[in-house]
Amino acid sequence: MTDKRAADQDALIDRILHLWRADAETMPSEPRLAELTGASRNSVREALIRLEERGYVHRTQGARTSPNRRLPGVGRRIDEQFDHSLSIRAAGYEPTLEVVAADRFALTPGGARYDDLPDGTEVLRTRKMWRVDGAPYALAEDLVPLAHDVELDPRRPVFDLAEAANGIRVAWETMWIDAIRLDAERAQILDAETGTPVIEMTYCGYGADDRIGYWSREVQLPAPAGLRNALIRRVRS
């Protein structure tokens, strides 16, 4: 799918979601959605397929398309990636971002490496901490390979930093999830006790051509309602 076609599909999906009502028993029919959005039936059908993959609707061959009415209470979906500040604000809380550290250096062998970048790769390393209504919530360390000599604002989302630093528009992330206990350094930053049980997530963000835009390692403290990590999975029987 070309960038323009993908953008058109994303815009169509947004229009369909705008029409969606959480209390509706069914979605409008494909012809009606085509009429309401001004798109072709083929485009609407493709958009509905993508919405089903994301858990928004359930489609049955020859039958109705039903919306997932539980979505408003799901929380933060780990199968979708957004900047934390946007997710926190969308959940009805006030976000605060603190840049704990930011530096440039060349990766060396050994140490607590969580990436698979070649030794000697020049990277921007940032450490950022988000608060929710003033309370510590998440701490992330990002490694962004530097291919361009540009000034970078470490407060920008890691996706934007990757595109500016190495020209990669990240399309996918692979994520690994572990249950760990906080080490002393991260516990101090998060105002938590050393050994506090937390979820640690390690991400690799890469473009459509498989080039790596960034590596990231993040820990989260227990989240308030609306920010709990959730995953919607399709059930096949």
CORBEL-V973507 format. One record per residue. OMEGA is omega as a letter, one per 30 degrees, with the letter a starting at -180 (none if undefined). NEAR is the number of other ideal C-beta (glycine too) atoms within 10 Angstrom. Layout:
omega=(OMEGA;OMEGA)
near=(NEAR;NEAR)
//
This chain:
omega=(l;l;a;a;l;l;l;l;l;l;l;l;l;l;l;l;l;l;a;l;a;a;a;l;a;l;l;l;l;l;a;l;l;l;a;a;a;l;l;l;l;l;l;a;l;l;l;l;l;l;l;l;a;l;a;a;l;a;l;a;l;a;a;l;a;l;l;a;l;a;a;a;a;a;a;a;a;l;l;a;l;l;a;a;l;a;a;a;l;l;l;a;l;a;l;l;l;l;a;a;l;l;l;l;l;a;l;l;l;a;a;a;l;a;l;l;l;l;a;l;l;a;l;l;l;l;a;l;l;l;l;a;l;a;l;a;a;l;a;l;a;l;a;l;a;l;a;l;a;l;a;l;a;l;a;l;a;l;l;l;l;a;a;a;a;l;a;l;a;a;a;l;l;a;l;a;l;l;a;l;a;l;a;a;a;l;l;a;a;a;a;l;l;a;l;l;l;l;l;l;l;a;l;l;a;a;a;l;l;l;a;l;l;l;a;l;a;l;l;l;l;a;l;l;a;l;l;l;a;l;l;a;l;l;l;a;none)
near=(10;7;9;8;11;12;11;15;16;12;13;22;18;11;17;22;13;9;13;16;9;11;6;12;9;11;22;17;13;16;10;12;22;18;13;14;20;9;20;12;13;10;17;23;14;17;24;20;12;15;21;15;12;16;19;19;21;16;15;8;4;5;9;12;18;14;19;17;12;11;17;9;11;15;16;18;16;16;14;12;16;13;16;22;16;11;21;26;13;13;17;11;20;11;18;16;15;13;12;14;11;15;10;12;12;10;17;10;7;6;7;6;13;15;17;8;16;8;10;9;16;15;21;22;16;23;19;23;20;20;19;22;12;9;13;17;22;22;25;19;18;23;22;29;21;18;15;9;7;10;5;17;10;19;14;14;17;25;20;16;22;26;17;19;23;20;12;23;13;21;14;12;18;9;14;11;10;11;8;13;12;21;12;9;11;21;18;11;16;21;11;16;10;12;12;15;10;22;17;18;19;16;20;20;22;19;17;13;8;9;14;20;24;26;23;21;20;19;23;21;18;11;19;15;10;17;21;15;15;15;10;16;7;9;5;4;2)
//
